[in-house]
Amino acid sequence: MVAADIDKLNQIFADDWVSVGSSGKLVTKESVLSNFKSGNDKLEAFEINSMNVQVFGNVATIQGSVTEKRSRNGKEASGQFVWMDLAEKRAGKWVVVRSLGSKVK
């Protein structure tokens, strides 16, 4: 995300990926990739503070916290966030299928 590598992000997120962002709105893969392509969403730096992974066959949950330096639509959006991803092994590759994130107040 820092490099805005659209091809890599396209591989990480499943085509049917949906997230509930910090604002409570649903976000799709198409909208995330579009925002990175246009420069509306810029992640300048991040540090993963913690991460826990649990694998259940072809499904895994990933929970963690991260500190980000970023801007969205030209406005500062940095902070500490907690998040959870649901990944599924499809055609031999892990992809993120659902996400949830919230800014720590």
N, C-alpha and C positions, 0 to 999 in steps of 0.2 A: 504494500500500500504506500509506503514511503516513496518507492520508485515509480508509483503509478503504473506498474507493469500490468496492463490490461489483459494480455495473453495469460499470464500466470494467475491473475484473479479469476479469469474465466474458467481455469482448470480447478481452482480451489472450491468455488461455489457451484453447486448443482444448478442446472437450468431452472428448476422449480424452487430454488432457495427463497425464503421469506424471512424477514427479521422484524422484530418489534424494537424500534430504536428508543433512545432516551426520552424522546418526545411522546412516545406511545403510539406513533404512527407506524403502519406497515411499510416496509421497504422491500423492494424486489431486486433481484440481481441486475436486471436491466437498468434500474434507476441508479444503483451504486456505480456500475461501470460507466454510465453516462456522466455522472457527476465527477468521476475521476478523469475521464477523457476531456471534459470541458474545463477542468481546473476549478470547478465550483467547490470541490472537496479536496483539501490538501492536507495530508498527514506529513508533518515535517519530521517528527521524531516520536518514538514510543519506547516505554520500558515495561516489560511484563513483570509484575510484582509477585504474582503467584499463579499457579496453574495446576489443575487436577484433572486427570483423564481416567475414565472408567470405560472399559470395553465389554460389551455384551453381544458376543457373536459378531454380526455384521453391522452393529450399531454402537456408537460411542458417544458419551457425553464429555464435554470439555468445559470446565469452569475456571474462571480466573479473574484477576484484576490487572489493570493496566493504567499507566500514566501516559497521557498523550499530549503532544503539542500539535494543534491543528487549527485549521480555519474552514468554515463552511459559508459559502456565498459572501466571502470577503469579511466575515465576522469571526472574531476569536471564539473558538469552541474547545479550548484545551481543558484538561482536568483529569481527574481520576475516575475510572469507570470499572464496574463489575460486569461480567458477561458470561453467557453460557451458549455453547454451540452444540448442536446435535449433528453428528456425522454418520454417514452410511457408506459401507463399502459397496461400490457399484462397478461392475466390470473390472474388478481387481484393484480399484483405486478408491481411496477415501475422499469423499467430498462433503462439504458442509451443506446440510439441507434445511436447517432452521437455526435461528439465533435470537438471542434476547440480550439487551444491554441496558444499563442504567448508569447515569452519572452519580457519583458519590457526592453528597452535599456536605 
